[in-house]
Amino acid sequence: MRAAELMKDKNYKEALKNIELSKGWPENLGEGKPYDVDNTLQDYMTGYCVSKKKDPAVLAEINDRLSKLAPKH
């Protein structure tokens, strides 16, 4: 939620930091980190922030990752 607030305020650099933090898993979380982690929301948020920062290399990487998640018709 903090990253979304920062994005709303157009503070994309700090939003990206918070998005990365959201991908972390506590060490003492029951069984631990699941095998198939769904970071789709974080990837979309990262893509949005990066597109606003005009960083083409990172944006291309995010778009490639998201295109692999898209359902095939």
WOTAGI-V895217 format. One line per field, one symbol per residue. ss: DSSP state (a for helix, b for strand, c for the rest). A space follows every 50 residues. Layout:
# WOTAGI-V895217
ss->???
This chain:
# WOTAGI-V895217
ss->caaaaaaacccaaaaaaaaaaacccccccccccccccccaaaaaaaaaaa aaaccaaaaaaaaaaaaaacccc
